[in-house]
Amino acid sequence: MAQINVRNIALLGLGTVTTSGTGPDIVLPQGYTSAILTVNLLTVSGTSPTLNVYVQNKLWVADGNDTVGQDIGGTTTKYDDLISFTQATTSTTAFVARIVGGGNTINAQKDASLTAGSSESGPIGGTWRVKYVVTGTSPSIAFSVSSQFIP
């Protein structure tokens, strides 16, 4: 029997990349505290190709024009690494990460600098994006990133 109220959401659709980039902001469904994330790698080619995939949480930052005690009205944003998947260098079916919201952490904000194969603990946030870093000579990598949100 399938679990009730599970939501499956594509964070980055299947595509072939040759350079680093980011996916769009994805507003997460409300009421979910855990997720299973999957990077599906189809092809990897080139000389010494490497793919680092990060799932990042969007942060809203007070920009100096905000009133104390009021909602932040500015548009200053940063992204903080939530998960850094194991570095991919060859075609692999999938990398999977499981995250559970909760816990308290105080860490410096990281943008594509979280150690490969690791994650941060704490709330899962409200808006995510995928950031990917591609290196190597003439790399070509086809992959997608999906999520399964669990209440």
C-alpha positions in Angstrom: 0.0 0.0 0.0 1.4 3.4 -0.9 2.0 6.0 1.8 -0.8 8.6 1.9 0.0 12.3 1.0 3.5 11.6 -0.5 4.4 14.2 -3.1 6.8 13.5 -6.0 8.3 16.6 -7.5 11.0 17.1 -10.2 13.6 19.5 -9.0 15.5 19.5 -12.3 14.2 17.9 -15.4 16.3 15.5 -17.5 18.8 17.4 -19.6 22.4 17.3 -20.9 24.8 19.9 -19.5 28.3 20.9 -20.5 28.9 23.7 -18.0 27.9 24.6 -14.4 24.5 26.1 -13.7 21.4 26.3 -11.5 17.8 25.2 -11.8 14.8 27.3 -11.1 13.5 28.0 -7.6 11.0 25.4 -6.5 8.5 26.3 -3.8 8.1 23.3 -1.6 4.7 21.8 -0.7 3.6 22.9 2.8 3.4 20.4 5.7 6.3 18.2 4.7 9.2 17.6 7.0 11.2 14.9 5.2 12.3 14.1 1.7 14.1 11.5 -0.4 16.1 13.1 -3.1 17.5 11.3 -6.2 20.0 12.3 -8.8 19.5 10.0 -11.9 22.6 10.0 -14.0 22.2 8.7 -17.6 25.4 9.5 -19.4 28.8 11.0 -18.6 31.4 11.6 -21.3 34.5 13.7 -21.9 38.0 13.7 -20.4 37.9 13.5 -16.6 34.3 14.7 -16.3 33.0 15.5 -12.8 29.5 16.5 -11.6 28.8 17.9 -8.2 25.1 18.4 -7.4 23.8 20.5 -4.6 20.3 21.0 -3.3 20.1 24.5 -1.8 17.7 26.3 0.4 16.8 29.9 -0.5 17.5 32.4 2.3 15.9 35.9 2.6 18.4 38.4 3.9 17.5 41.8 5.4 18.9 44.4 3.1 19.0 47.4 5.5 15.7 48.9 4.4 13.6 46.6 6.6 11.5 47.6 9.6 12.3 45.6 12.8 9.4 43.3 13.6 8.0 43.4 10.1 8.2 40.9 7.2 11.4 41.3 5.2 10.5 43.5 2.3 13.8 43.4 0.4 14.7 41.2 -2.4 18.2 40.2 -1.2 18.6 36.4 -1.3 21.3 33.9 -0.8 21.4 30.1 -1.2 22.6 27.7 1.4 23.7 24.1 0.6 21.3 21.6 2.2 22.7 18.5 0.5 25.8 17.8 -1.6 25.5 14.5 -3.4 28.4 12.1 -3.9 30.6 13.4 -6.8 29.8 11.7 -10.1 32.5 10.8 -12.5 30.9 7.9 -14.5 27.5 6.9 -15.5 25.6 5.7 -12.5 21.9 4.8 -12.1 21.2 7.0 -9.1 22.5 8.7 -6.0 20.0 9.0 -3.2 19.9 11.2 -0.1 17.4 11.2 2.7 16.7 14.2 4.9 14.6 14.6 7.9 13.8 18.1 9.2 14.6 19.0 12.7 17.6 19.5 14.9 19.5 22.7 15.5 22.6 23.7 13.6 24.5 27.0 13.3 26.8 26.9 10.3 28.3 29.4 8.0 26.2 29.8 4.8 27.6 27.7 2.0 27.1 28.1 -1.8 28.3 25.0 -3.6 31.0 24.3 -0.9 29.4 21.6 1.2 31.6 18.5 1.3 30.5 15.9 -1.3 28.3 13.2 0.1 27.1 15.2 3.1 24.1 17.2 4.3 23.1 19.8 6.9 20.5 19.1 9.6 17.7 21.5 10.5 14.4 22.5 8.8 14.1 21.6 5.1 13.0 25.2 4.2 10.4 26.6 1.9 12.2 27.1 -1.4 14.9 25.0 -3.0 17.0 25.0 -6.2 19.5 22.6 -7.7 23.0 23.9 -8.4 25.4 21.8 -10.4 29.1 22.2 -11.0 30.6 20.5 -14.0 34.4 20.2 -14.6 36.6 18.3 -17.0 37.6 18.7 -20.7 34.6 18.7 -23.0 32.3 17.2 -20.4 28.7 16.2 -21.3 26.5 14.9 -18.6 22.8 13.9 -18.8 21.0 13.8 -15.4 17.8 14.8 -13.5 17.0 15.5 -9.9 13.8 14.4 -8.3 12.2 14.4 -4.8 9.7 12.5 -2.8 8.3 14.6 0.1 7.0 12.7 3.1 4.7 14.2 5.8 
